[in-house]
Amino acid sequence: MEGIRMKVLLVDDHALFAKSLSIALGDFSEIEKFFSTKDIQNLEQQIVAELPDILLIDINLGKLTDEDGLMIAQRLLDRFPEQKIVILSGYNVPVYRKEAKRIGTKGFISKEIEPSELLNILLDINEGGTYFPSEEVFIEDLTENEKRVLELVARGVKRKEIAEQLYISERTVSNHLQHIFEKLQVGSTVEAVTKAMRMGYITIKTN
């Protein structure tokens, strides 16, 4: 990879992180140019003007936009299918990694990564590689109905009430829970809720 130099554009709402990453990557000769932006509205124009080799996008962009980083990445890939996009995020959960891969990004990288390791990954991606950390082993994705059942369980709703709310029988609720236990490889509703939240399948809003 000797002689390869990259232009990297970061989309992130945290100025301090952007500055820190700029300083860290600036130490490497392989980085021709590192620049960051918060201007989501004019992001497409920036891509056309700057022609970054790799576009890094954070998942959580705060108040910059109503879209999350994955939604923006998908929109940009529709417009620029050859653009190499990498999701850089503090949310290292399997569901996000899987979605990033599904929509066609080239990688999913934790913000906790060391600069030298990040550089090596970006160099590999620039040469046509991809980077998606190994996911936790589970049988298959939870269905939408299973997620809904588990969300209600997490809120303390009883099986009979779950059945009434979802217009299904209590037997069906029990079947859903059994399938959830098998897929997540757990033995109780508490374990199922805890693991599903950690993996990003469900979120419990608090007042």
Backbone bond lengths (Angstrom), bond angles and torsions (degrees), N, CA, C in turn:
res aa  C-N    CA-C-N  psi(-1)  N-CA   C-N-CA  omega(-1)  CA-C   N-CA-C  phi
1 M - - - 1.457 - - 1.525 111.88 -
2 E 1.322 116.12 10.14 1.453 120.57 -177.79 1.519 110.42 -60.97
3 G 1.305 116.28 134.34 1.458 121.03 177.55 1.510 113.98 92.90
4 I 1.334 117.50 -12.63 1.459 120.83 -179.66 1.524 109.81 -75.10
5 R 1.322 116.03 131.49 1.463 120.37 176.73 1.522 107.85 -130.12
6 M 1.312 116.46 139.08 1.462 121.55 -173.69 1.518 112.14 -119.76
7 K 1.322 114.45 150.11 1.462 121.33 168.25 1.526 107.03 -106.24
8 V 1.311 115.54 125.95 1.467 121.22 -175.57 1.521 109.78 -122.26
9 L 1.324 115.97 127.22 1.466 122.10 177.81 1.522 109.13 -111.68
10 L 1.324 116.87 126.52 1.464 122.92 179.11 1.520 110.60 -105.89
11 V 1.337 116.13 131.99 1.463 122.10 173.43 1.525 106.93 -110.53
12 D 1.327 116.75 109.68 1.464 121.34 -174.56 1.523 108.99 -156.26
13 D 1.327 116.68 145.73 1.466 119.93 -178.18 1.525 112.62 -90.62
14 H 1.330 117.77 -5.23 1.464 120.83 -178.53 1.527 110.39 -100.05
15 A 1.322 116.20 107.26 1.466 121.18 -177.61 1.526 111.68 -62.43
16 L 1.335 117.01 -38.02 1.459 120.86 -178.33 1.519 110.96 -64.98
17 F 1.333 116.60 -43.17 1.463 119.70 178.44 1.522 110.40 -64.32
18 A 1.335 116.22 -43.78 1.462 120.47 179.98 1.526 110.95 -59.83
19 K 1.326 115.79 -42.53 1.464 120.28 179.83 1.524 110.79 -66.21
20 S 1.319 116.55 -42.94 1.466 120.94 -179.75 1.526 111.09 -62.66
21 L 1.332 115.96 -42.26 1.460 119.73 179.99 1.524 110.83 -68.01
22 S 1.321 115.87 -36.99 1.464 120.50 177.77 1.530 110.75 -61.04
23 I 1.330 116.16 -44.04 1.468 120.94 179.37 1.527 110.60 -65.73
24 A 1.346 115.82 -43.93 1.464 120.53 -177.65 1.525 111.84 -63.84
25 L 1.329 116.62 -47.60 1.462 119.92 -178.25 1.523 111.84 -75.87
26 G 1.325 115.91 -22.00 1.462 119.85 179.73 1.512 113.28 -65.17
27 D 1.331 117.01 -16.56 1.463 121.60 179.13 1.526 112.54 -76.94
28 F 1.335 116.08 -11.88 1.462 119.58 -175.36 1.530 111.11 -102.44
29 S 1.325 115.71 130.69 1.467 120.39 -178.55 1.524 112.30 -67.47
30 E 1.339 116.51 -19.51 1.467 119.82 -179.31 1.527 112.37 -70.38
31 I 1.327 117.20 -16.86 1.462 121.11 179.39 1.528 109.08 -91.77
32 E 1.314 115.72 107.92 1.468 120.61 177.99 1.518 110.77 -71.54
33 K 1.342 115.08 -42.24 1.464 119.91 -179.29 1.516 108.98 -155.88
34 F 1.328 116.16 132.93 1.464 121.63 172.67 1.519 107.72 -122.00
35 F 1.307 116.19 126.19 1.455 119.41 178.30 1.518 109.01 -143.12
36 S 1.328 116.14 155.07 1.463 121.13 -177.03 1.516 110.15 -128.50
37 T 1.327 114.89 160.80 1.457 119.90 -179.95 1.523 110.87 -148.12
38 K 1.314 115.06 150.60 1.462 122.59 169.79 1.527 110.08 -112.14
39 D 1.318 116.35 -1.74 1.461 122.23 -173.63 1.526 110.75 -84.47
40 I 1.324 115.71 82.64 1.458 120.81 -178.53 1.527 111.35 -65.28
41 Q 1.319 116.72 -36.73 1.463 121.14 -176.08 1.524 112.16 -60.76
42 N 1.331 116.44 -35.06 1.467 120.47 -176.78 1.524 112.69 -109.34
43 L 1.324 115.98 22.25 1.459 120.20 -176.61 1.528 112.08 -63.44
44 E 1.321 116.88 -41.13 1.463 119.84 -179.61 1.523 111.03 -62.57
45 Q 1.331 116.58 -39.84 1.464 120.26 178.47 1.525 110.81 -64.61
46 Q 1.337 116.13 -37.12 1.463 120.00 178.56 1.518 111.55 -64.95
47 I 1.320 115.61 -40.02 1.463 120.00 179.26 1.525 110.18 -62.58
48 V 1.321 116.17 -43.91 1.466 120.75 179.30 1.527 110.70 -64.09
49 A 1.328 116.51 -40.18 1.467 120.76 -176.22 1.527 112.66 -75.61
50 E 1.333 117.18 -40.66 1.461 121.00 -172.81 1.526 114.36 -96.72
51 L 1.341 116.19 -23.24 1.469 121.67 -179.02 1.535 112.44 50.19
52 P 1.339 117.25 59.64 1.471 119.28 179.35 1.526 111.19 -66.43
53 D 1.319 115.84 142.66 1.465 119.19 175.46 1.524 110.16 -69.64
54 I 1.332 115.30 -39.59 1.462 120.59 -179.68 1.522 109.62 -134.76
55 L 1.318 114.98 135.75 1.461 122.11 177.30 1.520 108.31 -109.94
56 L 1.327 116.97 117.78 1.463 122.67 176.49 1.522 108.71 -96.38
57 I 1.334 117.01 127.98 1.465 120.63 -179.11 1.524 110.01 -128.46
58 D 1.332 116.50 128.07 1.460 120.96 174.89 1.527 108.98 -76.94
59 I 1.319 116.85 146.75 1.465 120.08 177.80 1.524 110.80 -68.96
60 N 1.322 116.62 -48.98 1.464 121.20 -176.21 1.522 109.56 -95.99
61 L 1.326 115.94 106.93 1.463 120.81 -177.36 1.522 112.49 -102.64
62 G 1.332 116.11 17.68 1.460 120.87 173.63 1.515 113.41 56.55
63 K 1.322 115.41 -128.93 1.462 121.21 -176.20 1.528 113.18 -90.35
64 L 1.330 116.88 5.48 1.464 119.26 -178.13 1.521 112.22 -67.91
65 T 1.337 115.99 -30.72 1.455 120.50 -173.88 1.522 109.95 -162.01
66 D 1.332 116.08 159.07 1.461 120.96 174.62 1.528 110.93 -79.40
67 E 1.326 117.05 -16.07 1.458 121.58 179.90 1.532 110.09 -85.47
68 D 1.339 116.15 151.07 1.456 117.74 170.81 1.526 108.55 -92.68
69 G 1.325 116.33 173.42 1.451 120.15 -175.80 1.514 114.12 -61.25
70 L 1.335 116.81 -33.45 1.459 120.32 179.26 1.522 111.20 -67.54
71 M 1.321 116.93 -39.65 1.463 120.92 177.97 1.525 110.67 -64.53
72 I 1.327 115.95 -42.51 1.462 120.23 178.74 1.521 110.25 -64.63
73 A 1.324 116.55 -42.37 1.464 120.56 179.29 1.522 111.09 -59.91
74 Q 1.327 116.38 -43.26 1.460 119.63 -179.54 1.525 111.07 -64.73
75 R 1.320 116.47 -41.47 1.469 120.42 178.49 1.525 111.03 -63.31
76 L 1.320 116.23 -42.40 1.462 119.89 -179.63 1.523 111.76 -67.26
77 L 1.322 116.89 -36.89 1.462 120.35 179.18 1.523 111.70 -68.20
78 D 1.325 116.61 -28.94 1.465 119.76 174.14 1.525 110.26 -65.59
79 R 1.327 115.90 -36.74 1.468 121.50 -178.92 1.526 111.97 -84.83
80 F 1.341 116.14 -39.40 1.467 121.66 -177.32 1.534 109.41 -126.22
81 P 1.326 118.21 75.34 1.470 120.88 -174.05 1.527 114.71 -61.53
82 E 1.332 118.09 -20.72 1.464 120.81 -179.43 1.529 112.79 -90.64
83 Q 1.335 116.55 -7.83 1.467 119.88 -178.01 1.528 110.91 -68.92
84 K 1.311 116.90 129.71 1.465 121.07 176.58 1.528 108.42 -82.74
85 I 1.323 115.74 115.93 1.462 121.75 -179.06 1.520 109.45 -117.46
86 V 1.326 115.55 135.36 1.462 121.94 178.42 1.527 108.58 -125.80
87 I 1.314 116.49 132.68 1.458 121.27 176.62 1.525 108.43 -86.78
88 L 1.317 115.61 122.04 1.466 122.52 179.22 1.523 107.15 -115.97
89 S 1.336 117.05 116.54 1.463 118.01 -170.33 1.521 113.21 -151.62
90 G 1.324 114.67 156.46 1.454 121.23 173.64 1.514 111.74 -85.55
91 Y 1.338 117.01 -8.21 1.461 121.64 -178.56 1.522 109.13 -96.37
92 N 1.316 116.95 89.74 1.458 121.54 -175.09 1.529 110.21 -94.61
93 V 1.343 116.19 72.66 1.462 120.57 -178.67 1.526 109.45 -119.15
94 P 1.333 117.46 146.70 1.459 121.52 -175.31 1.522 114.81 -55.86
95 V 1.334 117.82 -39.01 1.464 119.90 -177.64 1.523 110.82 -62.10
96 Y 1.330 117.49 -41.95 1.462 120.75 178.70 1.523 110.94 -65.69
97 R 1.330 116.45 -42.31 1.462 119.81 178.88 1.521 110.91 -61.26
98 K 1.319 115.40 -43.08 1.461 119.60 -178.34 1.520 110.96 -65.76
99 E 1.336 117.27 -40.70 1.462 120.85 179.35 1.525 110.63 -66.87
100 A 1.327 116.92 -39.33 1.467 120.51 177.99 1.525 110.53 -60.27
101 K 1.305 116.10 -40.59 1.468 120.40 178.85 1.518 110.94 -69.96
102 R 1.328 116.56 -40.54 1.464 121.16 -177.06 1.519 112.17 -61.88
103 I 1.324 117.37 -40.50 1.464 119.69 -175.03 1.526 112.60 -80.99
104 G 1.332 116.99 -7.13 1.454 118.83 173.44 1.513 116.92 105.53
105 T 1.344 117.79 12.39 1.464 118.46 175.64 1.532 108.63 -72.60
106 K 1.316 115.56 166.04 1.465 120.14 -175.61 1.526 113.52 -95.23
107 G 1.326 116.81 -8.22 1.451 117.40 179.94 1.511 113.52 -175.95
108 F 1.319 114.98 165.37 1.461 123.36 177.06 1.524 106.55 -135.82
109 I 1.328 116.64 113.29 1.459 121.27 -171.64 1.525 110.83 -124.32
110 S 1.326 116.21 133.53 1.459 121.52 177.77 1.522 110.41 -73.24
111 K 1.333 115.81 144.15 1.460 120.47 177.07 1.530 112.16 -68.88
112 E 1.319 117.07 -11.08 1.464 120.97 -179.62 1.525 112.18 -82.70
113 I 1.311 117.54 -1.85 1.459 121.96 -174.70 1.530 111.59 -68.05
114 E 1.323 116.28 149.57 1.459 121.70 176.62 1.531 109.52 -74.56
115 P 1.340 118.27 143.53 1.473 121.13 -178.14 1.522 113.97 -54.38
116 S 1.327 117.98 -41.23 1.466 120.49 -178.76 1.524 111.33 -65.38
117 E 1.341 116.24 -38.15 1.465 120.11 177.99 1.522 110.16 -69.34
118 L 1.338 116.40 -39.85 1.459 120.62 177.12 1.524 110.08 -59.93
119 L 1.314 116.87 -44.40 1.460 120.68 179.51 1.522 111.05 -58.72
120 N 1.322 117.03 -46.62 1.464 120.55 -179.35 1.519 111.83 -61.38
121 I 1.332 115.92 -39.14 1.463 119.98 178.62 1.525 110.24 -66.48
122 L 1.332 116.82 -44.09 1.464 120.40 -179.99 1.525 111.35 -64.02
123 L 1.322 117.21 -38.46 1.465 120.71 177.13 1.523 110.54 -62.33
124 D 1.325 116.14 -42.54 1.459 120.40 179.39 1.523 110.92 -65.56
125 I 1.329 116.72 -42.80 1.464 120.81 178.58 1.522 110.56 -64.05
126 N 1.319 116.69 -39.38 1.460 120.79 179.20 1.525 111.93 -63.07
127 E 1.340 115.33 -26.22 1.464 120.92 179.25 1.530 112.28 -90.98
128 G 1.341 116.36 5.90 1.460 119.61 176.65 1.508 115.42 109.77
129 G 1.332 117.60 1.79 1.453 120.30 -179.84 1.522 112.67 -85.53
130 T 1.313 115.74 -179.76 1.466 122.35 175.45 1.522 108.17 -136.22
131 Y 1.341 115.79 163.19 1.461 119.89 178.63 1.519 109.76 -142.90
132 F 1.333 115.64 109.85 1.459 122.18 175.47 1.525 107.62 -136.19
133 P 1.346 117.64 108.34 1.467 120.43 -179.25 1.519 111.01 -53.63
134 S 1.328 116.09 148.26 1.460 120.28 -179.14 1.510 110.31 -59.66
135 E 1.333 115.26 137.41 1.455 121.10 -177.91 1.518 110.65 -91.07
136 E 1.320 115.47 158.92 1.457 120.13 173.65 1.523 108.84 -62.11
137 V 1.319 115.45 145.07 1.456 119.53 -177.83 1.522 110.10 -79.84
138 F 1.317 116.13 125.57 1.451 120.22 171.33 1.513 107.17 -148.65
139 I 1.314 117.08 159.31 1.459 121.19 -170.13 1.518 111.94 -64.06
140 E 1.300 117.53 -53.50 1.455 121.58 -179.39 1.524 108.75 -165.02
141 D 1.329 115.69 170.58 1.456 119.93 -178.88 1.525 111.77 -64.43
142 L 1.316 115.53 151.57 1.461 120.09 171.16 1.519 108.39 -73.61
143 T 1.325 116.12 141.90 1.461 120.00 175.89 1.526 108.97 -76.79
144 E 1.328 116.11 166.86 1.461 119.71 178.95 1.524 110.88 -61.39
145 N 1.328 117.61 -39.25 1.466 120.92 178.73 1.526 111.12 -64.79
146 E 1.323 116.38 -39.70 1.464 120.11 178.92 1.526 111.04 -66.03
147 K 1.326 116.21 -40.06 1.469 119.69 177.03 1.520 110.69 -62.32
148 R 1.331 115.98 -42.65 1.463 120.43 -178.74 1.529 110.31 -63.65
149 V 1.319 117.06 -44.42 1.463 121.31 177.95 1.526 110.01 -59.42
150 L 1.318 116.92 -45.41 1.460 120.93 -177.20 1.525 111.63 -67.44
151 E 1.326 117.25 -36.30 1.467 120.55 176.46 1.525 110.72 -62.03
152 L 1.330 116.33 -41.96 1.466 120.30 179.57 1.528 110.91 -68.08
153 V 1.325 116.47 -39.68 1.464 120.54 176.35 1.522 109.90 -60.15
154 A 1.323 115.97 -42.86 1.466 121.19 -178.84 1.519 111.84 -62.99
155 R 1.325 116.70 -27.80 1.464 121.09 179.14 1.521 112.13 -86.89
156 G 1.328 116.43 2.35 1.450 120.03 176.92 1.517 114.96 87.64
157 V 1.322 116.93 12.74 1.468 120.71 -179.90 1.529 109.29 -75.74
158 K 1.332 117.00 133.97 1.457 121.89 -179.18 1.527 110.73 -74.91
159 R 1.330 115.44 158.82 1.467 120.42 -175.85 1.527 112.42 -58.50
160 K 1.329 116.04 -40.35 1.464 119.06 -179.75 1.521 110.87 -62.31
161 E 1.333 116.28 -42.46 1.465 120.54 179.71 1.525 111.13 -69.25
162 I 1.345 116.92 -35.83 1.466 120.48 176.37 1.523 109.50 -60.88
163 A 1.323 115.74 -44.72 1.465 120.76 179.45 1.525 110.75 -59.58
164 E 1.328 116.67 -42.30 1.463 120.62 -179.70 1.524 111.45 -67.33
165 Q 1.328 116.82 -42.28 1.465 120.49 -178.55 1.524 112.38 -66.58
166 L 1.329 116.22 -36.02 1.468 120.43 -176.43 1.526 112.79 -97.23
167 Y 1.330 115.72 1.44 1.470 121.35 178.99 1.532 111.63 58.21
168 I 1.318 115.46 45.32 1.454 121.46 176.76 1.522 108.06 -133.29
169 S 1.327 116.86 170.52 1.461 120.34 -179.84 1.528 110.35 -83.28
170 E 1.336 115.32 160.56 1.463 119.48 176.23 1.528 110.41 -62.44
171 R 1.323 116.07 -32.67 1.474 120.32 177.70 1.527 110.18 -62.01
172 T 1.330 116.25 -40.06 1.466 120.18 178.92 1.523 110.77 -66.96
173 V 1.332 116.42 -38.59 1.469 120.34 176.28 1.525 109.53 -59.44
174 S 1.324 116.50 -46.08 1.466 120.99 179.41 1.524 111.40 -61.91
175 N 1.340 116.07 -39.53 1.466 120.14 178.19 1.528 110.93 -63.93
176 H 1.337 115.87 -42.21 1.468 120.04 177.88 1.530 110.35 -59.48
177 L 1.325 115.90 -44.79 1.465 120.11 -179.03 1.527 111.36 -63.94
178 Q 1.327 116.35 -39.55 1.463 119.84 178.53 1.526 110.85 -62.83
179 H 1.334 115.93 -41.66 1.468 120.11 178.37 1.531 110.88 -65.04
180 I 1.332 115.47 -38.62 1.469 120.46 178.11 1.528 110.08 -61.94
181 F 1.337 116.50 -46.17 1.464 120.78 179.54 1.532 110.58 -57.81
182 E 1.337 115.89 -42.81 1.464 120.47 -178.29 1.528 111.04 -66.99
183 K 1.332 116.06 -43.55 1.465 119.91 -176.92 1.525 112.08 -68.17
184 L 1.330 116.33 -39.62 1.463 120.27 -178.48 1.523 112.51 -89.94
185 Q 1.335 115.53 -6.05 1.465 121.69 179.13 1.529 111.45 57.86
186 V 1.338 114.47 54.32 1.460 121.71 178.44 1.522 108.83 -129.80
187 G 1.336 115.69 171.74 1.454 119.33 -176.11 1.512 115.30 -121.26
188 S 1.342 117.27 2.52 1.459 119.42 -179.32 1.520 110.24 -151.02
189 T 1.342 115.27 164.35 1.465 119.27 178.97 1.525 111.17 -66.54
190 V 1.331 116.74 -35.06 1.469 119.97 178.63 1.527 110.27 -61.96
191 E 1.330 116.17 -46.48 1.465 120.37 178.28 1.525 110.91 -63.69
192 A 1.339 115.90 -39.59 1.464 120.25 -178.86 1.520 111.17 -63.71
193 V 1.327 116.31 -45.86 1.468 120.78 179.99 1.523 110.33 -63.73
194 T 1.324 116.39 -46.06 1.466 120.82 -178.89 1.524 111.37 -60.33
195 K 1.327 116.54 -46.41 1.464 120.07 -177.69 1.521 111.41 -70.78
196 A 1.331 117.12 -39.07 1.463 120.33 -179.94 1.521 111.31 -64.29
197 M 1.337 116.62 -37.61 1.466 120.32 177.36 1.527 110.39 -67.75
198 R 1.322 116.41 -42.23 1.461 120.31 -179.43 1.524 111.50 -65.06
199 M 1.333 116.62 -33.34 1.461 120.68 -178.55 1.523 112.61 -87.13
200 G 1.330 116.36 -4.54 1.451 119.54 175.84 1.515 115.35 88.72
201 Y 1.335 118.01 10.18 1.459 120.69 -179.40 1.520 112.25 -74.38
202 I 1.326 116.69 -36.29 1.457 119.89 179.83 1.522 109.38 -135.37
203 T 1.312 115.34 154.46 1.463 121.82 173.74 1.517 107.70 -131.01
204 I 1.294 116.39 138.44 1.460 121.20 -179.47 1.515 108.45 -109.78
205 K 1.324 115.73 114.78 1.461 120.49 -179.89 1.517 109.76 -81.93
206 T 1.322 115.07 137.41 1.463 120.07 176.62 1.510 109.40 -112.10
207 N 1.323 116.28 146.34 1.464 120.44 -179.48 1.524 110.78 -78.81
